[in-house]
Amino acid sequence: MKIQIPGKYLILFSIILVLISGCKVNYSFTGASIPPNVKTINIKYFPNNASLVAPPLSQKLTDGLSDRFTSQTDLTLVNRGGDLILEGYIKDYRTNPIAIQGNDQAALNRLTVIIFVKYTDTFDDTKSFETTFSKYADYSSSQNLSVVQDNLIDAIVEMLVTDVFNKAVINW
């Protein structure tokens, strides 16, 4: 038994197939929404302009941003130009006592890092922004900052990178 499809349905079906195949959606499991014409990103080094400087912070932040954008998007990292440009600096790096006990001693200290970020989308200026991001991690006052600093910086950098990435390429 042969099934025959009338010619008008075959033509309609062909037109729908052509229209669907012409649509391109750039989707990733990270939620990044980057137009297909955007191919490159320039992530500039983030210098530490804070009054207190932790030597590994600038490099960890810059590397973390580069790694996130290249591993979770199809963007190519370039040293000059770029369809997207990410630049900024470390604005503040400080530790403060929190959770004061009855004897006026801090039970916890908080390490806070604040960064300034300028993001430029050369194709769509409405997506460009300049803003600050702030993240912190707490540690026991019985611990010396120099002992726990590397782990705290790693945790804070991860949170900052996530916030910058989300603001830049995730459409909420």
C-alpha positions, 0 to 999 in steps of 0.5 A: 500500500502506497501513501500519497501526499498531495502536492500542496502539502509537500510544497508547504512541508518543504517551505517549513523545512527551509525556514526552520533550517535558516534559523540559527540559535546559539545555545549552550548548556551554560546559558550563555547567549552569544550572537553567531557573529561574535567570535572573539574576546579580549580579556585584559590583565586586571591590575591590583589597585587596592591599598593592600595587595595580594600578589597572586590575586591579579593573575588568578582573576585574569586567568579565571575570567579567561578560562571561563569565557573560553571553556564555556563559550565558543569565543576565541581569546585575542590579545588585541581588538576583540568583538567583546572586551573585558577590562578592569582592576582590583579596587579593594582587598581588605579584611575586617573583623565580624561576629564580635564576641562578648570580650570584644574579640572577633570570632570571624574575620571577613576577606573582601575583594571588590573589582571594577569591570568594564565590558564592551560589546562592539556589536551591541552597545546596549549590552556593554556595562561598567560596574563593580562586583564584590565578594567575600569569604569568612575565616576564623580569627584564630587563623592567620590570614597568610595561612588561609589567604590562597584558599580564600582568594580561590573561592572569592575569584570563583564567585567574582568570575561567575558574576562577571560571566553571568552579567556579560553573556547570560541573558537572565 
